[in-house]
Amino acid sequence: MTSFSDSLTTASGLAEKVAVITGGSRGIGFAAAKELGTLGATVILVGKSPENLQFAVSALIDIGLDVDSICVDVSDNEQVLEKINQHSLAPQADILINSAGVMSEKMAKTLRTSTQEWHRVMGTNLDGTFNLISAIGPQMAGRKSGRIINVSACLGRFSGPGLAGGLAPYRISKTAVNALTKNLAAELGNGSRGVLVDAMCPNHTRTDMGGPDAPRSPEEAADTIVWLATREHNSKTQTGLLWEDRNIVPW
Ligand SMILES: NC(=O)c1ccc[n+]([C@@H]2O[C@H](COP(=O)([O-])OP(=O)(O)OC[C@H]3O[C@@H](n4cnc5c(N)ncnc54)[C@H](OP(=O)(O)O)[C@@H]3O)[C@@H](O)[C@H]2O)c1
């Protein structure tokens, strides 16, 4: 089996590795990109707003990281495929982090959710995750090497604080992201064919989405993402799971 971890255990860290991070222009995705870049990866930030992307790219270049960006609406399947394939490194990325996400309108109970709002949230959170996986996952499967980390949310779980009503498109999009994760991981042999696929809950975090009073910093939220992207891969590695603070939690 081709082991992704072979080169990770060298002194060069993530040198030569390429990470594509959707939502990399802000918040948790930006924090994950910064840490992976600091570990030596080439990071490719994916976002919708060119201004936010430019700001994020400049900030990472200023601290000496190897960074590029792709400006695309992740919900647009054709555009995602085109822009990823046009990039010299992105199609062969070693790490894919799907962090791009939008929150539902306030409350958004199911019976009060418009079709437009439903598609807005599903389009970014669920379709966006599928679109990036479609663009990059086949190459990972072909190489028998790669990491896919889908940023989910506790609100999408069937257990714990999960599906308790309200924020319907958001919660259900994240439940679907969990299902996509588990299903894809099974299709790829749950790690036995070199590709690890996992979902994670960052918890309530101080970002534009989480607000200024959230208890966690983006760096704390990104810790599990970076750990999943860089952890050892051997015959005992557990994958196809939902993680929180580096621990497995029920779906
Ligand atoms: N913050 C929390 O408390 C919390 C809790 C649980 C789960 N999460 C999840 O964590 C992930 C990151 O959240 P965050 O708090 O970092 O959010 P954030 O600060 O609002 O940042 C959202 C990111 O997603 C990008 N994005 C949104 N829609 C997009 C689209 N259609 N196409 C391309 N990029 C798009 C944004 O890019 P632009 O700059 O171009 O808009 C931005 O980079 C999300 O999936 C969220 O659901 C967050």
The ligand as a Tripos MOL2 file, in Angstrom:
@<TRIPOS>MOLECULE
LIG
   48    52     1     0     0
SMALL
NO_CHARGES

@<TRIPOS>ATOM
      1 N1        -17.5720   29.0500   13.2980 N.am      1 LIG1
      2 C1        -18.2370   28.1220   13.9470 C.2       1 LIG1
      3 O1        -18.6540   28.2980   15.1320 O.2       1 LIG1
      4 C2        -18.4840   26.7850   13.2980 C.ar      1 LIG1
      5 C3        -19.0330   25.7540   14.0910 C.ar      1 LIG1
      6 C4        -19.2430   24.5110   13.5040 C.ar      1 LIG1
      7 C5        -18.9390   24.3140   12.1750 C.ar      1 LIG1
      8 N2        -18.4130   25.3280   11.4250 N.ar      1 LIG1
      9 C6        -18.0870   25.0720   10.0140 C.3       1 LIG1
     10 O2        -16.7470   25.4140    9.7900 O.3       1 LIG1
     11 C7        -16.5690   25.8240    8.4160 C.3       1 LIG1
     12 C8        -15.8330   27.1500    8.3880 C.3       1 LIG1
     13 O3        -16.6150   28.1050    9.0790 O.3       1 LIG1
     14 P1        -16.0490   29.5240    9.5010 P.3       1 LIG1
     15 O4        -16.5810   29.7960   10.8350 O.co2     1 LIG1
     16 O5        -14.5910   29.5670    9.2430 O.co2     1 LIG1
     17 O6        -16.8370   30.4570    8.4500 O.3       1 LIG1
     18 P2        -16.4990   31.9120    7.9090 P.3       1 LIG1
     19 O7        -15.5230   32.6100    8.7540 O.co2     1 LIG1
     20 O8        -17.8350   32.5370    7.6540 O.co2     1 LIG1
     21 O9        -15.7720   31.6200    6.4890 O.3       1 LIG1
     22 C9        -16.4830   30.9640    5.4870 C.3       1 LIG1
     23 C10       -15.5360   30.6400    4.3730 C.3       1 LIG1
     24 O10       -16.2610   29.8880    3.3730 O.3       1 LIG1
     25 C11       -16.0970   30.5360    2.1200 C.3       1 LIG1
     26 N3        -17.2870   30.3520    1.3030 N.ar      1 LIG1
     27 C12       -18.5740   30.5050    1.6690 C.ar      1 LIG1
     28 N4        -19.3890   30.2620    0.6340 N.ar      1 LIG1
     29 C13       -18.5960   29.9430   -0.4080 C.ar      1 LIG1
     30 C14       -18.8430   29.5760   -1.7580 C.ar      1 LIG1
     31 N5        -20.0920   29.4580   -2.2470 N.pl3     1 LIG1
     32 N6        -17.7900   29.3260   -2.5540 N.ar      1 LIG1
     33 C15       -16.5230   29.4240   -2.0900 C.ar      1 LIG1
     34 N7        -16.2240   29.7410   -0.8250 N.ar      1 LIG1
     35 C16       -17.2460   30.0040    0.0070 C.ar      1 LIG1
     36 C17       -15.8610   31.9930    2.4490 C.3       1 LIG1
     37 O11       -15.2360   32.6050    1.3450 O.3       1 LIG1
     38 P3        -15.4730   34.1530    0.9950 P.3       1 LIG1
     39 O12       -14.4850   34.8920    1.8350 O.co2     1 LIG1
     40 O13       -15.1660   34.2330   -0.4520 O.co2     1 LIG1
     41 O14       -16.8830   34.4830    1.3310 O.co2     1 LIG1
     42 C18       -14.9660   31.8620    3.6730 C.3       1 LIG1
     43 O15       -13.6410   31.6090    3.3010 O.3       1 LIG1
     44 C19       -17.9640   25.8970    7.8160 C.3       1 LIG1
     45 O16       -18.1960   24.7530    7.0290 O.3       1 LIG1
     46 C20       -18.8820   25.9150    9.0180 C.3       1 LIG1
     47 O17       -20.1410   25.3730    8.7530 O.3       1 LIG1
     48 C21       -18.1790   26.5710   11.9520 C.ar      1 LIG1
@<TRIPOS>BOND
     1     1     2 1
     2     2     3 2
     3     2     4 1
     4     4     5 ar
     5     4    48 ar
     6     5     6 ar
     7     6     7 ar
     8     7     8 ar
     9     8     9 1
    10     8    48 ar
    11     9    10 1
    12     9    46 1
    13    10    11 1
    14    11    12 1
    15    11    44 1
    16    12    13 1
    17    13    14 1
    18    14    15 2
    19    14    16 1
    20    14    17 1
    21    17    18 1
    22    18    19 2
    23    18    20 1
    24    18    21 1
    25    21    22 1
    26    22    23 1
    27    23    24 1
    28    23    42 1
    29    24    25 1
    30    25    26 1
    31    25    36 1
    32    26    27 ar
    33    26    35 ar
    34    27    28 ar
    35    28    29 ar
    36    29    30 ar
    37    29    35 ar
    38    30    31 1
    39    30    32 ar
    40    32    33 ar
    41    33    34 ar
    42    34    35 ar
    43    36    37 1
    44    36    42 1
    45    37    38 1
    46    38    39 2
    47    38    40 1
    48    38    41 1
    49    42    43 1
    50    44    45 1
    51    44    46 1
    52    46    47 1
@<TRIPOS>SUBSTRUCTURE
     1 LIG1         1 GROUP 0 **** ****
